[in-house]
């Protein structure tokens, strides 16, 4: 049995009311933020984000879903269910047993990449997983992410593995949904 071991950089995700930006590092996020601050209009900035994300989210998906590895399990290492997060910033650590984590586009058996679902239900299992502020993609093979800008209140988190085209495996590999609380700042 072949196994794939990948080193990955953490993701840095900024959540706000207008859009969500996920980058490999905070420095990359600050660069993109600087483009906005350098006089780019909101529409030009959104077009830039769409073009930049399309470089990483191209590809097609087949009608036949990727088979899930037998007994594969995905889980949230941190935070735990019921955790209180002060300040709305946290690291989410993503776990996987019985399968490998690989970047999007890696077409090998028994691998996939994480998608973090925030305050939403599981998407349709026969289509690519949406990409927005509720469905964060970690197509670089990341196994941890820094979330910034989570508003005060209760939030749910759940993981869903996607194949090389962001489509859930068959059967889907997803974690239990957990609830965290961000008290007023």
Secondary structure, 3 states (H helix, E strand, C coil): CCCCCCCCCCEEEEECCCCEEEECCHHHHHHHHHHHHCCCCHHHHHHHHHHHHHHHCCCCCCCCCCECCCCCEEEEEECCCCCECHHHCEEEEEEEECCEECCCCCCCCCEEEEEEEECCCCCCCCCECCCECCEEECCCCCCEEEEECCCCEEEEEEEEEECCCCEECECCCECCCEEEEECCC
